Amino acid sequence: MSRATIDQLSAGMQSLTVVGLVVAKLSIGTFEDRKNPGTSRSRFTFTLRDSESDSINCTMWGDPNLIGSAHSRFNTGDVVEVIHPQVVPKNPTQEQRWMPRTSSAYALQLNSSSDVQLYMGDLPDRQRFVRIPMLYESGFVKIQDILASPQELSQQYINVLGIVSRIGAVTSTTTSNGRATDKLEVYLTDDSGGEIRMTLWGSCIAMASNWTVRDTILFLSDVRVRTSSFVPSAARNDPTQEHERMVYTTELSFDNCSLVTEYPDLREAQELYDYAQQLPADAFTTASRMGGGMSRAAFKPIRNDEIVESQVVNVDVAGVYALRPPVFVFDVFITDLPLDDFYTQVVIARCPGCNQQLPVEHACNRPECANLGENAADNPANWQIQLPIAVTDATGTLLKIVLQGDPAMSLIGVDASELYFMSYEERSALRRRHIFQRHRVVCKMSQYRSFAQYPLYEVVRMDLF
């Protein structure tokens, strides 16, 4: 009996074993055996991974006792050995609907002649790839972008990078088909300022046992967006205002197709962790309890071309914290300009078709995106400078002001592509050229950040002063 890696598999291979890390394990399903009336058959599916890029789904069939015994032997995160599987071409439609997406063109089928056991050894490079998320190349969606697009993203599967902000209690419920199950609500936030609820069901709840608020970073692959809507009572008696006043609540649902990577080894994850540690401790205990986040808040973003001089308030940093003006101007020194910070992503890419943020130099591969195939070559990703800067005056320091787009290029004198390909030494020289210079800065409120309880500001114009 020979051992094969996932990338070596081909249809019809026999007498082999496959060793892999279990990244997902689904619940047992039991059905009436049509070939033997009065008896039952059971099955369960689990997903294996043996390298950064290779994964495969495995389904085991048999009588309920056999399947129950096999299912109880291992958990997500264990390394297992699959013995005597049958290698078959996978059914893409079935995989898309009922199980995680995998890289292999094949699937492993197990029956009463097969077995799955804990593997006593280890996988080469397991410690390296276990923290690299599957499907990371598809990019991920910021939480505030999810809340801002409830109708467009409803029922879509997306990737999300977030930090745990709240964890609820496990409750019992009954599904639509009458099956009793448990559920757990976990809330996530990120540096976009939004907070969103994620619901875990049944056996998935166990993986949250070690998650901690403000510390656990999660990369969710193929988590489903669920949206519901309602009309506030004040608008119910006015049919002409019903559509305008429709309010949407949005949440994430972790189902059979979803995967999670804890503490992912990504630069964006380190940036998110650093961001969370800078927030006040009570931000994670006084967060809004609305459940899922409202996508239509009282705050309305201001476009640059809508700003008029009479709106601009002249303040200092202390005045920004006290008054929270929507548009203001102040004279400050740049005290943080992370052009050469290894952990800060200063160039971002967005898909021109669906506006999803992508890893730089990657193309969007979301099936529903209009910018796929031949369109992708004609519409490359939009690169943009995005710098979280800090400014200071005699009254204090304002952190995490977003400097992006034209104001960013005007300040540093290069575009996004030039900045991305600069060496570390060139970026350091650029930073030293501009740090601690005094500028007159016009800012606008770009997001209210209801979770963090303070606004996010964006630079509109910056001039040497």
N, C-alpha and C positions, 0 to 999 in steps of 0.2 A: 504494500500500500504506500503510495507516494504522497508527499505533501506539496500542495500548490498554493501560490499566492493568488490574490484575486485577479491581477492583471494577466495571469497565465491561463485562466480558465477558458474552455471552449466547450461547445455543446457536445454532449455524448461522453464526456470524460467519466471514467469509472474508477473504483478502488482508490479513492484519494481522500485526503483530509485537508481541511482549510482551517487555519488559525487566525483569529481576528479579535479586535476589541469590540465589545457590544456597545453601540452608541444609541440604540433604541430597542425597546422590547414592548410589544403590544399585548393587550389582554387576550385571554383565551376565548374563542368563539366555539359554541357547540351547536350542531345541526343534526337533524334526523337523517340517518343513512338511507338514501333512496334504494340502494341495492339490497339492503337488509332491513325491511320494515320492522319497526319496533326497537331498533337499536340506534345509537347515536355515534357520531364522529366529532372529534374536536380538532382545532388547529390553533396555532399562534405564529406570529411573524416576528422576527428580530432582524436587526441590521448590523452587519459587520463592517469593520474598517481595518485595513492592515497597513495603510500608508497615508501620507498627506492627501493623496489624490484618488485612492482606490477604495470603493465601498460596494456592498452587494446586499440584497435582501434575501433572507432565508425563511421558508415556511415549512413547518412540521405538521404532518397530519397523523392521526391515529385514534385509538379509542380514548375515552376521557381519562382513564387512569394513567395511560402512557403519557399523554400530553400534560396532565397535571404534574406528574413526576418530573418531566423534562423542564417544564416552565419554572418549577421551584428551585432548580439547581443553580441558577445564576441570575445576576442583576445587571442593569445598565452600568457600565464601567468595568465589568469583569472581562478577562481574556478567556475565550473558550475555544475548544477544538471541535469542529464539525466533522463527523466520521461517516463515510459512505454516503455522501449526498449525491443527488442527481443534478447535473448541470443542464439547465434548460434555458432557451431564449426568454427573456422577461417580457411581460405584457405591459407596454408603456402606459396604456389607458388605466389598467388596474393599479399600477404603481402610483400614478398621478392622483388617483381618487382615494386610495386606502392605505398607503404606506409611504415612508420617506423616499425622496428622490435619491438615486444612487448613480455612481459613475459607470458601473458595469453594464454591458449589454445582456448579461445573463442573470439568472436567479438560481438559488439552491433550493431543491425540494427534498424534504426528509420524510421518511416513512418508518414503519416498524423495523426495517432492516438498518436504519440509520441511527445515529446517536449524537448527542451534544453534551460535552463535559467541560468542566473547568480545566483550563490548561495550566500545568504546573510551572511552565517556563514563562518567558516574556517575549514580546514582539520587538524586533529591532526598531529603534527610533521611536518607540511608543511615547516616551516622555516628551518628545519633540512635537509629534503631530497630534497628541491628544488635546492640545489647547489651540490648534488651528481649526477654526470652524469649517464644517462642510458648507458648500454653496457660498462661501465668502466672496467668490469672484463675481457674484450677482449684485454686490453692493448691499446697502441697507438704507432704510428710510428713517429719517429723524421723526421723533414722536410728535413734535409740533406739526410737521407736514402731514402726518396721519390724521391728526385732529382737524386740520384745515381742509382735508379732502374726504369727508365721510362718505359721500355718495360715489365718488370715483373709485375708492379703494374697497368698498364694501364687498365682502366675500372673496377678496383677492388674497393670495398667499404672498407674504413679503418677508424680508429679513429685517430684524430690529436689533440694535445694540443699546442696552440700557442698564441702569444700576437699580437695585431693589430699593424702593423708597418706603414701602409699607407691606406688611404681610397680615392677612386676615386670619380668621379661625376656620378650621375644617367644618363644613356643614353637610348634612345629609339632604338629598333631594331625589326626585323621581324624574327620569327622562321621559320624552314624549311617547316612547313605546312601552312605558310602564316599568322600566327597570330601575331598581334602587341603586344609587351610587353616591359617592362623596364628591364634593368640590371644594376648591381653595382659591381665594382671590388674592393675587399678588400684584402690587402696583410698581410700575417702573417709571423712571424719569431719565432724562439725558440733558446735555448742555443746551438744547434748544428751548428749554424752559417748560415743556409740556409734561404731563403725567398721565399715564394710561393704565387701565386695569387689564390684567391677564388672568384668565380662568384656567385652572388645572382640574382635570377630571380623573377619578378612579385611581389606578395604579401610578399615574403620573405625579400624584401628590407627594409620594415618597422622596422624589429627587429634591424637593424644596426643604427637606428637614435640616440641612446645614446652611441654608441661605440666611444672610444677616443684612439688616437694613444699613444702608450707606456704605457697605463694604463689598457685597457680591455683585460682580459685573457679569452680565449674561449676553451672549450672542444667540438670538433666536433665528433659526433657519426655517423658512416656510411655515410661519405662524399665520393663522387666518384672521383677517379683520372682520369684525361683526359690527354693524351699525343699526341703531334703532332711532326712531324720530318721534317727536310729539309736538303738539301745539300748546303753548302756554295758555292757561285759563283766560288771560286777559285778551287773547286774540280769537278765542273760540266763537265769540258772538259777532265777529267782524270777518265774514268770508273773504273780503277783498284783501285782508292782511294775512290770511292763513299761511300762504306759501312764504311770504316775506319773513314771518315770525317763526317758521319751523325751526325747532332746535334738535340737534343731532347729538346722540351720545355714542361713543365709539369705544370698543374694547378689543383685546386680542384673545383668540381662543387657541389653546395648545391642543392639537388633536393628533390623529395617527400619522399624519404627514410631517409633523413638526419635529425639530431637533433642537437641542440646547447645548451650548458650550459654555462652561463656567470659567471665569477668569481667562478669557481668550487672549492669546499671545498676539495682540494687535496694538499698533501705535495709538489708534483711536480709543482703544479700551483704557490705555494708560492715561490719556488725556482726560477721559471721562472720570476716571477714579480721582485724578488730581482736582478736577472741577468740584466733585462731590465733597472732597475734604475741605474745600474753601467755604462751603456753605455753612451758615449758622447751624448749630446742632439742633435747634428747635424747628428748623425747616422741615425735618423729617417726622415731626410729631404734630405740627400744626397745619399740615397740608390739607388742601380741600378734600372734603369727604363726599363730594358729589358722586363719585363712582364712575370712572371711565373718562372723565374730563369733558367739559363742554367745548365744542368746536366753534361755537359762535358766541364770543364774549362781548362785553360792552365796548371793549377797546377796538378801534378800527385803525389799521395801519395807514400811515401817511405817505403818499408818494412824494418824491423829491419835487416834482413839478407843481405840487399843490401847496408847497410852503410859501407863505407870504411874509414879508418883513415884520408886519405887525404881530405875528404869532411868536416870533423869536424872543425868548426871555433871556436877559443877561444875568447870569448867576455865577456862583463859585461852586466848588465840589460839594460843600456842605449844603448849599441850596438845592442841588440836584437830589440829594438824599431826602431833604425835608419836603420839597415841593413836588418832586416827580413831574416836572414839566414835560409836555409832549414834544416841544421843540425849544432848544436853548443854545446859547453861545457862551463859552468861557475861555479864559486864557490860562493855559496849563503847560506843564512840562511832560513829555513822553518819558515814562519811567519803566515801561516794559514793552519791548518790541521783539517778540520771539522769532526773529527771522532764522536764527541758527540753533534753535532749540530742537533737539532730536525728537522729543516727544510731542511736539506741536505740528500738526498738519497745516501748512500755510498755503498750499495750493489744493483746491478741491476740483472735482469734475462732476458734471451733471449730464444725464442723458437728455438730448434735445427732444426726445419723443415723450418721455413720461416724467422728466425732471427729477428722477431719483438720483441721489448721490452715489457715485461709483468710485471704486479704487482707481486712482489715476492710471492711465494707459490701459484700462479695461473697457470693453464694450458691454452694453446692457444686454442681458439675455433673458429678461422677463418675457414669458410667452405672450402676454397681452400687450406688450409695448409695440407701438407702430413703427419704431425705428430699428426693426430687425432686418436681417438678410441684406438685400441689396441696398436698402435705405441707409443702413449703418455706415457704409462707405461714403455716401454722399453727405451724411450728417454726423460728423465726429462729435465726441463729447465736448461740452463747453467747459473750458478750464477757467478758473477764477481764483484770484488771490483772496484769502480770507484770514485776517490777522486779529486775534484777541489781544488788544493792547490795554495798557493801564496808563492813566494820566494823573498828575498830582499838582496841587497848588498849596497855598499856606493853610487851607482849611481841611485837607485830607486827600485821599486817593480814591479814584473811581476805577474799579476793576472790570475786565471783560467787556470793554467797548469794542464793537465789531468794526474793523476797518477793512473794507472790501471794495471790489469793483474799481471804478474810475478814481475815487479818492485815494485808494491804496496805490494804484499805479502812479498817480500824480506825486505822492510823497516819495516813494522809493525809486521812481524813474525807470522801472522795468515792467514788462508784462508777465502774466502767469507762466508762460512757457519758458521765458528767460530765467525767471526765478527758480522754477522747478529743476532746471539742469545746471544751476550754479553749484560750485563746490562749497564745502563747508567754510573754507577760508574766505571765499567771495561773499558768502552770506554774512559772515562775521564782520567783514569790512563794511558791508552795507548797513548792518545794525549799528556799528560804532559811529557811522557818519550821521545817523539821525537820532540816536538815543540822547535824552536829556536836553533836546532842543525845545524852545518855547514856541507854542503855536496858538493861534486863535482857532478854535474848533467849533463848528456848528454840528450839533447832534440832534437826532430825532429818536423818539421811542419806536422801536420796531416790533417788540413783543412785550406783553405785560408780564409774562412769566408768573401765572397765578400760583404755581407750585412753590416757587422760591420766594414769593411775596415781595419781589422788587422787579422793576422793569429791566429790559435789555435795550441798550442804546446802540445806534449805528451812526457812524460818522457820515455827514453829508458833504462837508467841506473842511479842509484843513490848510491853513496858511501860516507861514513863518511870521512870528510877531516880535 
